[in-house]
């Protein structure tokens, strides 16, 4: 018989009944699962229900799965009903929750801790600080106690709570209420956060890394430092706090040591592994540096040259392994911010421009093995990233942004350097097309990055830099690729298909800059490319046909009938793709 119709009277029996329902919500039996969910919904409005969920979460004798289920249900209950005027939680329950939630969070396993941390963040959105004045002082106190005991896992849990609470500050509209709240937070947290970061940095440097246990301990410290950096970013995103400015040297010392930290043993990992704690931590540090150069460049100026050097060196050292993708993309974004700032003259020193091309842009523009696999196995995602522009955080895309930023201030010199490398990569490809096709792929991508000054997905390039002769490059590198693809009724499109896709995309992008004769030469080739077995190639061909048929320069060819046949083929292919 459902217990909500005949509820247990004792708190212990009630807790047991709720726990049983929680366990039944993951039952394989649909009827059992449905009944348990219904019973819990009926109980949600009862006084004390939220506290029962927390009691289950706190029960060390309960199975971890039951405790986690209780925490998840509590988190969702808070999200749905904490500020709901129609179905509010009882005020007494709310006060009891706020009185004990943080203390509970620091005493439960990590999986449960994450759910309670999210619940605290949700409650703080509406109640902090006016209706929950004890939260931040208690949090700072527990942070200090955990750090003194070197309970770094607990430290990270508390910092994650801070991150969840303060991250919205990054994007909220400026207002007196927002600045009042940030000022309140800084008054309690600014000094403890700095001392914690310095202490954890010193502890990290003192770790030997000679054993797997040392590596794990260093990994936890790095995760804590990453989270502390995220808190720093959130508190500095609106305006530079006076305390941060006064103690900038100390913060930058922590950041520089983290970027210079040399991993070894288990902490180093394999280049093809997922990013580890060090890579995530260093990426967060570089993100913070990007904030400073973009918003507080005057205050940050004295530290900038040293950070450009250390970020540069770290970026060159990490290579192209997937493990370093977050760090590499964030580092290139930082260098782009520098190139776009009043401090862009840093790139005019010595061989800096030459080095950025040779050691940063060209290596990071190369097609990665993961990209090749995506081209073959997940063409829809490849197209979404490449042609639809959702690859904003890939190495290739951020390198293109770096090239454009450099062109704004060093256009002629950058054009000379990159044109030299483009010619060299085309020669490399010509010497051995089968083995060196990736060199031509980079050359096409680099020319595109150099040339586009303004444009959109719908219109292609609307304004070009003039640094590359588009028509000459088309004749030399693009048209031969399309002709090779159209050979033997389109069978040639399946040889080096990435280059065929590159060539088609180039025509679509620069259709407004190519001559009518060039477009007329391309148009008859595209229907054959629709026959490619590679989804990316025939989708790009259909897309190019559609774009070209809306270009004025093709009107004469369309009138002559060539475009009519191509349009029919494009319509057929589009129907097949759909």
C-alpha positions in Angstrom: 0.0 0.0 0.0 1.5 3.4 -1.0 2.9 5.0 2.1 1.7 8.5 1.2 -1.8 7.3 2.0 -0.8 5.9 5.3 2.4 7.6 6.3 4.8 6.3 8.9 4.6 8.4 12.1 8.2 8.1 13.4 11.1 10.0 11.7 13.1 6.8 11.4 10.3 5.0 9.6 9.7 8.0 7.4 13.3 8.1 6.4 13.3 4.4 5.7 10.2 4.8 3.5 11.7 7.7 1.5 15.0 5.8 1.1 13.1 2.8 -0.2 11.3 4.9 -2.7 14.5 6.5 -3.9 16.0 3.0 -4.5 12.8 2.0 -6.4 13.2 5.0 -8.8 16.0 3.1 -10.5 14.2 -0.2 -10.6 14.1 -2.1 -13.9 10.4 -2.7 -13.3 8.5 0.2 -14.8 5.5 -0.2 -12.5 7.6 -0.1 -9.4 9.6 2.9 -10.7 6.4 4.8 -11.6 4.8 4.1 -8.2 8.0 5.3 -6.3 8.1 8.5 -8.4 4.5 9.2 -7.6 4.9 8.7 -3.9 7.9 11.0 -3.8 6.0 13.7 -5.7 3.1 13.5 -3.2 5.6 13.9 -0.3 7.5 16.9 -1.7 5.1 19.4 -0.1 5.2 17.9 3.3 7.0 19.7 6.1 10.3 18.1 6.8 10.6 16.2 3.5 13.7 18.1 2.3 15.3 17.4 5.7 14.6 13.7 5.4 16.4 13.8 2.0 19.4 15.4 3.7 19.3 12.8 6.6 19.5 10.0 4.0 22.4 11.8 2.3 24.2 12.1 5.7 23.6 8.5 6.8 27.0 6.7 6.7 25.2 3.4 7.1 23.3 3.8 3.9 24.6 2.6 0.6 26.4 5.2 -1.5 23.8 4.9 -4.3 21.0 5.7 -1.9 22.9 8.7 -0.5 23.6 10.0 -4.0 20.0 9.5 -5.0 18.9 11.5 -2.0 21.3 14.3 -2.8 20.2 14.4 -6.5 16.5 14.5 -5.5 17.2 17.2 -3.0 19.1 19.3 -5.6 16.3 19.0 -8.0 13.7 19.8 -5.3 15.6 23.0 -4.5 15.8 24.0 -8.2 12.1 23.5 -8.7 10.5 24.8 -5.5 12.9 27.0 -3.5 11.6 30.2 -5.2 8.3 28.8 -6.3 5.5 30.9 -4.9 2.8 28.4 -5.8 4.5 25.3 -4.4 6.9 26.7 -1.8 9.0 24.7 0.7 8.0 25.4 4.3 9.9 28.4 5.7 11.1 26.4 8.7 12.5 23.8 6.4 14.3 26.4 4.4 16.0 27.9 7.5 17.0 24.4 8.7 18.4 23.5 5.3 20.6 26.7 5.3 21.7 26.1 8.8 23.1 22.6 8.1 23.7 22.3 4.4 27.3 23.5 4.2 28.4 21.5 7.2 26.8 18.4 5.6 28.5 19.0 2.3 32.0 18.8 3.8 31.3 15.5 5.5 29.9 13.4 2.6 31.7 11.5 -0.2 32.8 13.5 -3.3 30.0 12.2 -5.6 27.4 13.3 -3.1 29.3 16.5 -2.3 28.9 17.7 -5.9 25.1 17.5 -5.8 25.0 19.4 -2.5 27.4 22.0 -3.9 25.0 22.6 -6.8 22.1 23.0 -4.4 24.0 25.6 -2.4 24.7 27.5 -5.6 21.0 27.4 -6.5 19.9 28.7 -3.0 22.5 31.4 -3.0 21.2 32.8 -6.2 18.1 34.0 -4.4 19.1 34.1 -0.7 22.8 35.2 -0.7 23.9 37.3 1.1 20.8 39.0 2.6 18.9 36.0 3.6 21.9 33.7 4.2 24.5 35.9 5.9 26.2 33.0 7.6 27.1 31.2 4.3 30.3 32.9 3.3 31.9 33.3 6.7 31.2 29.6 7.4 32.6 28.7 4.0 35.8 30.7 4.4 36.2 29.2 7.9 35.9 25.6 6.6 38.2 26.4 3.7 40.9 27.5 6.1 40.4 24.5 8.4 40.6 22.1 5.4 43.7 23.7 4.0 45.4 23.6 7.4 44.7 19.9 7.6 45.8 19.5 3.9 42.5 17.9 3.1 42.8 19.0 -0.6 39.8 17.1 -1.8 37.6 19.0 0.7 39.3 22.3 -0.3 38.4 21.7 -3.9 34.8 20.8 -3.0 34.5 24.2 -1.1 36.2 26.1 -4.0 33.8 24.4 -6.5 30.9 25.8 -4.4 32.5 29.2 -4.6 32.9 28.8 -8.4 29.2 27.8 -8.8 28.1 30.8 -6.7 30.3 33.4 -8.3 30.5 32.3 -12.0 27.3 34.3 -12.8 29.1 37.5 -11.9 31.1 37.1 -15.1 28.2 37.8 -17.4 25.6 39.7 -15.3 24.8 43.3 -16.3 26.6 45.9 -14.3 24.5 47.2 -11.5 24.8 48.6 -8.0 23.3 45.4 -6.6 25.9 43.3 -8.4 28.9 45.4 -7.2 27.5 45.4 -3.7 27.4 41.6 -3.7 31.0 41.3 -5.2 32.3 43.8 -2.7 30.8 41.7 0.1 32.4 38.5 -1.3 35.8 40.2 -1.7 35.7 41.5 1.9 35.5 37.9 3.2 37.4 36.0 0.5 40.1 38.0 -1.3 42.9 37.5 1.3 42.1 33.9 2.2 42.0 33.0 -1.5 45.4 34.5 -2.2 47.0 32.9 0.8 45.4 29.6 -0.1 46.7 29.8 -3.7 50.2 30.7 -2.5 50.2 27.9 0.0 49.0 25.3 -2.5 51.6 26.5 -5.0 54.4 26.0 -2.4 53.0 22.6 -1.5 53.0 21.6 -5.2 56.6 22.7 -5.7 57.6 20.7 -2.6 56.1 17.5 -4.0 58.7 15.1 -5.4 56.6 13.3 -8.0 58.7 10.3 -7.6 55.9 7.9 -6.9 52.3 7.3 -8.2 51.0 8.6 -4.8 53.0 11.8 -5.2 51.6 12.3 -8.7 48.0 11.8 -7.5 48.6 14.3 -4.7 50.0 16.8 -7.1 47.1 16.2 -9.4 44.6 17.1 -6.5 46.6 20.2 -5.7 46.6 21.3 -9.4 42.8 20.8 -9.5 42.5 23.0 -6.4 44.6 25.6 -8.0 42.6 25.5 -11.2 39.4 26.0 -9.2 41.0 28.9 -7.2 41.9 30.5 -10.5 38.3 30.1 -11.7 37.1 31.9 -8.6 39.7 34.7 -9.2 38.4 35.1 -12.8 34.8 35.4 -11.6 35.6 38.0 -9.0 37.7 40.1 -11.4 35.5 39.8 -14.5 33.5 43.0 -13.9 36.2 45.3 -12.5 39.7 44.8 -11.2 39.3 44.6 -7.4 41.6 47.0 -5.5 43.0 44.1 -3.5 43.9 42.2 -6.6 45.6 45.2 -8.1 47.6 45.8 -4.9 48.6 42.2 -4.7 49.0 41.6 -8.4 52.7 40.7 -8.0 51.8 37.9 -5.7 49.1 36.5 -7.9 51.2 36.7 -11.0 54.0 34.9 -9.1 51.7 32.0 -8.5 50.5 32.0 -12.1 54.0 32.1 -13.5 55.2 29.2 -11.4 52.2 27.2 -12.4 52.9 27.8 -16.1 56.6 27.0 -15.6 55.8 23.8 -13.7 57.5 20.8 -15.3 55.5 17.6 -15.1 57.2 14.2 -14.6 56.2 10.6 -14.0 52.5 9.9 -13.8 51.6 13.5 -13.9 53.1 13.9 -17.4 50.9 11.3 -19.0 50.7 10.4 -22.7 50.1 13.0 -25.4 47.1 11.2 -26.7 45.4 10.9 -23.3 42.6 13.2 -22.1 43.8 16.5 -20.6 45.1 16.0 -17.1 45.0 18.3 -14.0 48.1 20.2 -15.0 46.7 21.0 -18.5 43.4 22.1 -17.1 45.1 24.2 -14.4 47.4 25.9 -16.9 44.6 26.5 -19.3 42.6 28.3 -16.5 45.7 30.4 -15.7 46.1 31.5 -19.3 42.3 32.3 -19.4 42.9 34.6 -16.4 45.9 36.2 -18.2 43.6 36.8 -21.3 41.1 38.6 -19.0 43.9 40.8 -17.7 45.3 41.7 -21.1 41.8 42.4 -22.5 40.4 44.5 -19.6 43.3 45.6 -17.4 46.2 46.0 -19.8 47.6 49.1 -18.1 47.8 47.4 -14.7 49.1 44.2 -16.3 51.6 45.8 -18.6 54.7 45.2 -16.5 54.1 41.4 -16.2 53.0 40.9 -19.9 56.4 40.4 -21.6 57.4 37.6 -19.2 54.0 35.9 -19.6 54.1 36.1 -23.4 57.5 34.4 -23.2 56.4 31.6 -20.8 53.1 31.0 -22.6 55.0 30.9 -25.9 57.5 28.4 -24.6 54.8 26.2 -23.1 52.8 26.2 -26.3 55.7 25.1 -28.4 56.7 22.4 -25.9 53.3 20.7 -25.6 53.0 19.5 -29.2 49.8 18.6 -31.0 48.6 15.7 -28.7 44.9 15.8 -27.7 46.0 16.0 -24.1 47.1 19.6 -24.7 44.2 20.9 -26.7 42.6 23.1 -24.0 45.9 24.6 -23.0 46.9 25.1 -26.7 43.7 26.8 -27.7 43.6 29.0 -24.6 47.3 30.0 -25.1 46.8 30.9 -28.8 43.8 33.0 -27.7 46.0 34.8 -25.3 48.6 35.5 -28.0 45.8 36.8 -30.2 44.6 39.1 -27.4 48.2 40.5 -27.2 48.4 40.9 -31.0 45.1 42.9 -30.8 46.2 45.1 -27.9 48.3 48.2 -27.6 51.1 45.9 -26.8 51.2 44.3 -30.2 54.8 45.7 -30.8 56.0 42.7 -28.7 55.7 40.8 -32.0 57.9 43.3 -33.8 60.9 42.3 -31.8 63.6 40.1 -33.4 62.2 37.1 -35.2 58.9 37.0 -33.3 56.7 37.0 -36.4 58.8 34.4 -38.1 58.7 32.2 -35.0 55.0 32.5 -34.5 54.4 31.2 -38.0 56.9 28.4 -37.9 56.4 27.2 -34.4 52.8 28.0 -33.5 50.6 28.7 -36.5 51.7 26.0 -39.0 52.0 23.1 -36.5 48.6 23.9 -34.9 46.9 24.3 -38.2 47.7 20.8 -39.2 44.8 18.4 -39.5 44.8 16.1 -36.5 44.2 12.4 -36.5 41.0 13.0 -34.6 39.8 15.3 -37.4 40.6 12.6 -40.1 38.6 10.1 -38.1 35.7 12.6 -37.8 35.8 13.2 -41.6 35.3 9.5 -42.2 33.2 8.3 -39.2 31.1 11.4 -38.2 30.8 13.6 -41.3 27.8 15.5 -39.9 29.9 16.7 -37.0 32.8 17.5 -39.2 30.6 19.7 -41.4 29.0 21.3 -38.4 32.4 22.3 -37.1 34.0 23.3 -40.4 31.4 24.8 -42.7 29.0 26.0 -40.0 31.7 27.5 -37.8 31.1 25.7 -34.6 34.8 24.9 -34.2 35.5 28.2 -32.3 37.8 26.5 -29.8 39.8 24.2 -32.1 43.4 24.8 -32.7 42.9 25.6 -36.4 40.2 28.2 -35.8 42.1 30.0 -33.0 45.2 30.0 -35.2 43.2 31.6 -38.0 42.1 34.3 -35.5 45.8 34.8 -34.5 46.8 35.3 -38.1 44.1 37.9 -38.7 45.1 39.7 -35.5 48.7 39.9 -36.7 47.6 41.1 -40.1 45.9 44.1 -38.6 49.2 45.6 -37.4 51.9 43.8 -39.5 50.0 43.0 -42.7 52.7 43.3 -45.2 55.4 41.5 -43.2 52.9 38.8 -42.2 51.8 38.4 -45.8 55.4 37.9 -46.9 56.2 35.3 -44.2 53.1 33.3 -44.7 53.2 33.4 -48.5 56.7 32.0 -48.3 55.4 29.1 -46.1 52.4 28.6 -48.3 54.6 28.2 -51.4 56.9 25.8 -49.5 54.0 23.6 -48.4 52.6 23.5 -51.9 56.1 22.4 -53.2 56.2 19.8 -50.5 52.9 18.5 -51.6 53.8 18.5 -55.3 56.9 16.4 -54.6 54.9 13.6 -53.1 51.1 14.3 -53.3 50.0 11.0 -51.6 52.3 11.3 -48.6 52.3 15.1 -48.2 48.6 16.0 -48.8 48.4 17.5 -45.3 50.9 20.2 -46.3 48.5 21.4 -49.0 45.6 21.2 -46.6 47.4 23.6 -44.3 48.3 25.8 -47.2 44.7 26.2 -48.2 43.6 26.9 -44.6 46.4 29.4 -44.2 45.6 31.3 -47.4 41.9 31.5 -46.3 42.9 32.8 -42.9 45.3 35.4 -44.5 42.8 36.6 -47.0 39.4 37.0 -45.3 39.0 40.4 -43.8 35.2 40.3 -43.5 32.5 37.9 -44.4 29.7 35.6 -43.3 28.6 32.0 -43.7 25.8 33.1 -46.1 27.9 35.5 -48.3 31.4 34.0 -48.0 34.3 36.5 -48.0 32.9 40.0 -48.6 36.2 41.8 -48.0 39.8 40.5 -48.4 43.1 41.6 -47.2 44.9 41.7 -50.5 47.8 39.8 -49.0 47.3 36.8 -51.3 46.5 36.7 -55.0 43.2 34.7 -54.7 43.0 34.2 -58.5 46.5 32.9 -58.8 46.2 30.5 -55.9 42.9 29.3 -57.3 44.6 28.5 -60.7 47.6 26.9 -59.0 46.1 24.9 -56.2 42.3 24.8 -56.3 41.2 24.2 -59.8 43.6 21.3 -60.4 42.2 19.6 -57.3 38.6 20.0 -58.5 39.5 18.7 -62.0 41.2 15.7 -60.5 38.1 15.1 -58.4 35.8 15.2 -61.4 37.8 12.6 -63.4 36.2 9.3 -64.3 32.7 10.5 -63.5 33.6 11.7 -60.0 35.6 8.7 -58.9 38.6 11.0 -58.5 36.8 12.7 -55.6 37.5 9.7 -53.4 41.3 10.1 -53.8 42.5 12.5 -51.0 38.9 13.5 -50.2 39.9 16.1 -47.6 41.7 18.1 -50.2 38.6 17.9 -52.5 36.5 19.2 -49.6 39.0 22.0 -49.0 39.0 23.0 -52.7 35.2 23.1 -52.8 34.9 25.1 -49.7 37.5 27.6 -51.0 35.4 28.2 -54.1 32.3 28.8 -51.9 34.1 31.1 -49.6 35.8 33.3 -52.3 33.1 33.1 -55.0 32.7 36.9 -54.9 36.4 37.4 -55.5 36.8 34.8 -58.3 36.3 35.9 -61.9 33.3 34.8 -64.0 35.6 32.7 -66.1 36.9 30.9 -63.0 33.4 30.2 -61.7 32.4 29.0 -65.2 35.3 26.6 -65.1 34.3 25.3 -61.7 30.6 24.9 -62.3 30.7 21.8 -64.6 33.0 20.0 -62.2 30.8 20.1 -59.2 28.1 17.7 -60.4 30.7 15.0 -60.7 31.8 15.6 -57.1 28.3 14.9 -56.0 29.0 11.2 -56.8 31.7 11.0 -54.1 31.2 8.3 -51.5 32.4 10.7 -48.8 29.5 12.6 -47.2 31.6 15.7 -46.6 32.7 16.0 -50.2 29.3 15.5 -51.8 27.6 17.7 -49.2 30.2 20.5 -49.8 29.6 20.1 -53.6 25.8 20.5 -53.2 26.4 23.5 -50.9 28.8 25.1 -53.4 26.4 24.6 -56.3 23.6 26.2 -54.3 25.9 29.2 -53.5 27.2 29.6 -57.0 23.8 29.5 -58.6 22.9 32.6 -56.6 26.0 34.4 -57.7 25.6 37.0 -60.5 28.7 35.9 -62.2 27.2 32.5 -62.9 24.1 34.0 -64.5 25.5 33.8 -68.0 26.5 30.1 -67.6 23.1 29.3 -66.2 21.4 31.0 -69.2 23.6 28.9 -71.5 22.3 25.7 -69.8 25.3 24.5 -67.9 23.8 25.6 -64.6 20.5 24.0 -65.4 22.0 20.5 -65.4 24.1 21.3 -62.4 21.0 22.6 -60.5 19.2 19.3 -61.2 22.1 17.3 -59.9 22.3 19.5 -56.8 18.6 19.1 -56.1 18.9 15.4 -56.3 21.9 15.3 -54.0 20.3 17.7 -51.6 17.3 15.4 -51.4 19.6 12.4 -50.8 21.4 14.3 -48.0 18.1 15.4 -46.5 
